[in-house]
Amino acid sequence: MLGFNQTALLYFYQRIGIQSWTDQLIDKAIKVIPTHGKLLFTEIQKIIENNSLPVDIAYYLIFYKYIPMPVYIPALVEAVRSRGLL
């Protein structure tokens, strides 16, 4: 059985899909998301939305460790479970 962080990373990887993000878009997203402290995934999404960035880029940034793994939230765990990954 995978641990929560591994399962969450697998979920983020699956959400990346076939998206191809430009370096400029990645840089902009990295600059607007604080890398210190722990954020909820919903907070990361809100920051991205407020900066007119595509929400799906959050999955890319988390999977490739540009930003830290968000703290535990029930909605994320439920999404992982509903996909049969946990």
Secondary structure, 3 states (H helix, E strand, C coil): CCCHHHHHHHHHHHHHCCCCCCHHHHHHHHHHCCCCCCCEHHHHHHHHHHCCCCCCHHHHHHHCCCCCCCECCHHHHHHHHHCCCC
